[in-house]
């Protein structure tokens, strides 16, 4: 097939946190249309592609993206017009060459990635099929187990919870509909458990989960287990952690914050090991600082009862993923295509991981949009599990509906059986 790009438009929109984002629309000769908007995260790794913002404090507190919009329309657009929309690699390489910097600093990773998504979606539209089917090349046979970020850590008025995300993983079923139903029930029950524990209703945190009730991770996991047990789902729902430890790492002392104290890399690993022995943890993500390669290799050796994932360490970058494989620094990585900045580079990272026995876990970002391409990755690549937010707020609910629709569309489709991957 061949279908040439005839127009590239761009505009500023806002994400779920009302922060500006650049949206790109691509049209082809056949009338196909694709739109893309790069999400942004709250926890952003230093090795991620550059997010280009205007820096003008008089509008959106400096976060507006009019420069990115202009570059998409007037620099990237002319370079892509006339290209075959089905040649994603050529499209992405053209933008990478046009930018000419290692971190996409000139045009902005958000600008390039938005155009990359738009082209990808236009190609699927030209075929008259969902993007996930375009990725899979056939009807999909599985949808991933969704992992729900139900308690959010971070800095609060009276304490800091060092771990960023506490997740539930509803895996004890072959039905995506029931997996989601279990998660929703536990999320609501957890609100009651936290209310009883705190003596008042829990706050809604910045990522729409419940605000952490304590600086002690063990206490939070215990309360989560109570909610699971009270719902009758014991043994069917496990846990996961995203520590985002780069956010709590002191470069001067080389130590991490944990339960109000500063601890060494070895002490943090030992504590994580203790948690994996006390609770059923599917994975632990970003346990250490994004530059602590030797610490990660040590963590993989020590944490035998869970999967060690890199996110800020690997940033969906094929080169960093290769280094992680060579040094045995992780068992897998979190797949966030906007981190590296093009669909092609993200797909290359996924293929490398798959060829080398590493798990890829697609994830949205805290500053997401409703039509997130990461869902097409999740379904089209038929991965075991993916990261979602809490079952609250529109763009997060839409991700769940996406999974249920994709499952219903393919008669033989089932929830991925992750039990062979579990280490507990």
C-alpha positions in Angstrom: 0.0 0.0 0.0 1.0 3.6 -0.6 -0.8 6.7 0.7 0.9 10.0 0.7 0.7 12.7 3.4 -1.0 15.8 2.1 -1.3 18.0 5.2 0.1 18.5 8.7 -1.8 20.7 11.1 -1.1 21.5 14.8 -2.7 23.3 17.7 -2.5 23.6 21.4 -4.8 21.5 23.6 -4.8 20.7 27.3 -4.2 17.4 29.1 -6.1 15.9 32.0 -4.2 18.2 34.4 -5.1 21.2 32.3 -1.5 21.6 31.1 -1.0 22.6 27.5 0.0 19.9 25.0 0.7 20.0 21.3 -1.7 18.1 19.1 -0.8 17.2 15.5 -3.3 16.2 12.7 -2.1 14.4 9.6 -4.2 13.8 6.5 -3.4 11.6 3.5 -4.4 11.5 -0.2 -7.0 8.8 0.5 -8.7 10.9 3.1 -7.3 9.1 6.1 -6.8 11.2 9.3 -4.7 10.7 12.3 -4.2 12.8 15.4 -1.6 12.6 18.1 -0.8 14.5 21.4 2.2 13.6 23.6 1.4 13.1 27.3 3.7 14.3 30.0 4.5 12.7 33.4 4.8 14.0 36.9 7.9 11.9 37.5 10.2 12.7 34.6 13.5 10.9 34.1 16.5 13.1 33.2 17.2 10.9 30.2 13.8 11.4 28.6 13.4 13.4 25.3 13.0 17.1 25.9 9.6 18.6 26.4 9.5 22.0 24.6 7.4 24.6 26.3 7.3 28.4 25.8 8.5 29.4 29.3 6.3 32.5 29.2 5.0 33.0 32.8 2.1 35.1 31.7 0.3 32.1 30.1 -0.3 28.7 31.7 2.5 29.4 34.2 5.1 29.0 31.4 3.8 25.7 30.2 2.2 26.7 26.9 3.4 25.1 23.7 2.9 27.6 20.9 6.5 27.2 19.8 6.0 23.5 19.5 2.8 24.1 17.5 4.6 26.4 15.1 7.5 24.0 14.6 5.1 21.1 13.9 3.2 23.1 11.3 6.1 24.9 9.7 9.2 22.8 10.2 8.0 19.2 10.5 5.0 19.6 8.2 6.8 20.5 5.0 9.3 17.7 5.6 6.6 15.1 5.9 4.2 16.2 3.1 4.6 13.7 0.2 5.9 10.9 2.4 4.2 7.5 2.4 2.2 7.3 5.6 2.8 3.6 5.9 6.6 4.1 6.1 6.7 4.9 9.9 10.4 4.4 10.2 11.2 6.9 7.3 8.8 9.4 8.8 10.3 9.2 12.3 13.9 9.2 11.0 13.1 12.3 8.9 12.0 14.2 12.1 15.0 12.9 14.1 17.4 14.1 11.4 15.6 17.5 11.1 16.0 18.0 14.9 19.6 16.8 15.0 20.0 16.7 18.8 20.4 13.6 21.0 17.3 14.5 23.2 15.2 16.1 20.5 15.9 19.5 22.1 15.5 21.7 19.0 12.0 20.6 17.9 10.9 19.1 21.2 10.3 15.4 21.9 6.6 16.3 22.5 6.4 17.9 19.0 8.0 15.0 17.2 6.1 12.4 19.2 2.8 14.0 18.5 3.5 14.0 14.8 4.7 10.4 15.0 1.5 9.3 16.6 -0.6 11.2 14.1 1.2 9.4 11.2 0.7 6.0 12.9 -3.0 6.6 13.4 -3.5 7.9 9.8 -1.9 4.6 8.5 -4.4 2.6 10.6 -7.3 4.8 9.4 -6.2 4.3 5.8 -6.6 0.6 6.4 -10.0 1.1 8.0 -9.0 -0.7 11.2 -8.2 0.1 14.8 -4.6 1.0 15.4 -4.0 -2.0 17.7 -5.0 -4.3 14.8 -2.6 -2.5 12.6 0.1 -3.1 15.2 -0.8 -6.8 15.7 -1.4 -7.5 12.0 -4.4 -9.7 12.9 -7.2 -10.0 15.4 -5.8 -9.8 18.9 -6.0 -12.9 21.2 -5.3 -11.3 24.6 -5.7 -8.0 26.4 -3.4 -7.1 29.3 -4.1 -7.3 33.0 -4.6 -3.6 34.1 -2.6 -2.5 37.1 -4.3 0.3 39.1 -2.4 3.0 40.9 -4.8 3.3 43.9 -2.6 5.0 46.6 -0.3 7.9 45.6 2.8 8.7 47.5 4.8 11.9 47.5 5.2 15.0 49.7 2.3 15.8 52.0 1.9 18.5 54.7 3.0 16.3 57.7 5.1 13.6 56.1 6.5 12.2 52.8 5.7 8.8 51.5 8.8 8.0 49.5 7.2 5.4 47.2 5.2 7.1 44.4 2.6 4.5 43.4 0.9 1.6 45.2 -0.9 -0.6 42.7 -3.3 -3.5 42.7 -3.1 -6.1 39.9 -6.4 -8.1 39.5 -5.2 -11.2 37.7 -7.2 -14.1 39.1 -9.7 -14.4 36.2 -9.7 -14.8 32.4 -12.2 -12.0 31.9 -11.1 -8.3 31.5 -14.6 -7.2 32.5 -14.4 -9.1 35.8 -10.8 -8.0 36.3 -11.9 -4.3 36.1 -15.0 -5.1 38.3 -12.7 -6.5 41.0 -10.4 -3.5 40.9 -13.3 -1.0 41.1 -14.8 -2.9 44.0 -11.5 -2.9 45.9 -10.8 0.8 45.1 -14.2 1.7 46.7 -13.7 -0.6 49.6 -10.2 0.9 50.2 -11.9 4.3 50.5 -13.9 2.9 53.4 -10.8 1.2 55.0 -8.8 4.4 54.8 -11.7 6.4 56.2 -11.9 4.0 59.2 -8.1 4.2 59.6 -7.8 7.9 59.4 -11.0 8.9 61.1 -12.0 11.0 58.0 -12.4 10.5 54.3 -9.0 10.2 52.4 -7.9 13.0 50.1 -7.9 12.6 46.4 -4.2 12.8 45.4 -2.7 14.5 42.3 -2.8 11.3 40.3 -6.5 10.7 41.3 -5.7 7.8 43.7 -6.1 8.1 47.4 -3.5 10.3 49.2 -1.0 8.1 51.1 -2.2 7.8 54.7 1.3 7.2 56.1 5.0 7.4 55.4 5.2 3.6 56.0 4.8 1.5 52.8 4.1 -1.6 54.8 1.1 0.0 56.5 -0.3 1.1 53.2 0.0 -2.4 51.6 -1.6 -3.9 54.8 -4.6 -1.6 54.4 -4.8 -2.5 50.7 -4.7 -6.2 51.6 -7.6 -5.6 54.1 -9.7 -4.0 51.3 -9.0 -7.0 49.0 -9.8 -9.5 51.7 -13.1 -7.7 52.7 -14.1 -7.8 49.0 -13.5 -11.6 48.9 -10.7 -11.4 46.3 -7.9 -12.8 48.4 -5.4 -14.6 46.1 -6.9 -13.0 43.0 -5.4 -9.5 43.3 -1.7 -8.9 43.9 0.3 -5.7 44.3 2.9 -3.7 42.5 5.1 -0.7 43.4 6.5 2.3 41.5 9.0 3.7 43.9 10.2 6.6 41.6 13.2 6.7 43.8 15.1 9.3 41.7 12.6 11.8 43.2 13.7 10.9 46.7 17.4 10.5 46.1 20.0 12.9 47.6 22.9 13.2 45.2 25.1 14.8 47.8 24.9 12.0 50.3 24.0 9.2 47.9 21.1 8.2 50.1 17.4 7.6 49.8 14.4 8.8 51.8 12.4 6.0 53.4 10.0 6.4 56.4 11.4 9.8 57.3 15.0 8.7 57.3 17.9 8.5 54.9 19.0 5.0 53.9 21.6 3.5 51.6 21.0 1.7 48.3 21.6 -1.6 50.1 19.2 -0.8 52.9 16.5 0.2 50.4 17.0 -3.1 48.5 16.8 -5.0 51.8 13.6 -3.2 52.7 12.1 -4.0 49.2 13.1 -7.6 49.7 11.3 -7.7 53.0 8.1 -6.3 51.4 8.2 -8.9 48.6 8.4 -11.6 51.2 5.5 -10.2 53.2 3.2 -9.3 50.2 2.6 -10.7 46.7 4.2 -8.1 44.5 4.1 -8.6 40.7 6.7 -6.0 40.0 8.8 -3.3 41.7 9.5 -0.3 39.4 12.2 2.4 39.7 13.4 1.1 43.1 16.7 3.1 42.8 18.0 6.3 41.3 18.0 6.5 37.5 21.9 6.4 37.4 22.4 3.7 40.0 23.3 0.9 37.6 25.3 -1.2 40.0 22.4 -0.9 42.6 19.9 -2.2 40.0 22.1 -5.2 39.2 22.3 -6.0 42.9 18.5 -5.6 43.2 17.9 -8.1 40.5 20.1 -10.6 42.3 18.3 -10.0 45.6 14.7 -9.6 44.7 13.8 -13.2 43.6 10.1 -12.9 44.5 9.2 -10.1 42.1 10.0 -8.6 38.7 12.4 -5.6 38.8 11.4 -3.0 36.2 13.2 0.1 35.0 11.5 3.3 34.0 13.6 6.4 34.6 16.6 4.1 34.2 15.7 2.9 30.7 13.3 5.7 29.4 12.1 3.4 26.5 15.5 4.1 24.9 16.9 1.1 22.9 20.5 2.0 23.9 19.8 2.2 27.6 17.7 -1.0 27.4 20.7 -2.7 25.8 22.9 -1.5 28.7 20.3 -2.7 31.2 20.3 -6.1 29.5 24.1 -6.4 29.4 24.5 -5.5 33.0 21.4 -7.5 34.2 20.1 -4.4 35.8 16.4 -5.1 35.2 14.0 -7.9 34.3 11.9 -5.6 32.2 11.0 -2.0 31.5 8.1 0.4 31.5 7.1 1.2 27.9 6.3 5.0 27.6 6.8 5.9 24.0 6.9 9.6 24.7 10.1 9.2 26.7 12.1 8.4 23.6 10.0 10.5 21.3 9.0 8.4 18.3 6.8 5.4 17.6 9.7 3.7 15.7 12.2 4.0 18.6 9.6 2.8 21.1 8.9 -0.3 18.9 12.6 -1.0 18.6 12.9 -0.9 22.4 10.0 -3.3 22.7 11.4 -5.7 20.1 14.8 -5.7 21.7 13.2 -6.5 25.1 11.1 -9.3 23.6 14.0 -10.9 21.8 16.0 -10.9 25.0 13.4 -12.2 27.5 12.6 -8.9 29.1 9.1 -7.8 30.0 7.6 -4.6 28.5 4.9 -2.9 30.6 3.1 -0.1 28.7 2.1 2.8 30.8 0.2 6.0 30.5 1.5 9.3 32.0 -0.1 11.3 34.8 -0.7 14.2 32.3 -2.6 12.1 29.8 -5.3 12.5 27.2 -8.3 10.4 26.4 -7.1 9.0 23.1 -3.7 7.6 24.4 -1.8 5.6 21.9 -0.2 3.6 24.7 -3.5 1.6 24.8 -3.0 0.5 21.2 0.5 -0.6 22.1 -0.9 -2.5 25.1 -3.4 -4.4 23.1 -1.6 -4.6 19.7 1.6 -6.0 21.2 -0.4 -8.4 23.4 1.7 -7.7 26.5 1.0 -9.4 29.8 0.1 -6.3 31.9 0.0 -2.6 31.7 -0.1 0.4 34.1 -3.3 2.4 34.5 -4.2 5.1 37.0 -6.8 4.8 39.6 -10.4 4.0 38.3 -11.3 7.6 38.6 -11.3 10.5 36.1 -12.3 10.4 32.4 -9.1 9.6 30.6 -8.3 6.7 33.0 -11.8 5.3 32.8 -11.6 5.5 29.0 -8.5 3.2 29.1 -10.6 0.6 30.8 -13.4 0.9 28.4 -10.8 0.6 25.6 -9.7 -2.8 26.9 -13.3 -4.1 27.2 -14.2 -2.9 23.7 -11.0 -4.5 22.2 -11.8 -7.7 24.0 -15.4 -7.8 22.8 -14.4 -7.0 19.2 -12.3 -10.2 18.9 -14.3 -13.4 19.7 -11.3 -15.5 20.8 -9.8 -12.7 23.0 -9.1 -13.3 26.7 -7.4 -11.6 29.6 -3.7 -12.4 29.5 -2.8 -15.2 31.9 0.1 -13.7 33.9 0.4 -16.6 36.4 3.5 -18.1 34.6 5.3 -14.8 35.1 4.5 -14.4 38.8 7.5 -15.0 41.2 5.6 -15.2 44.5 
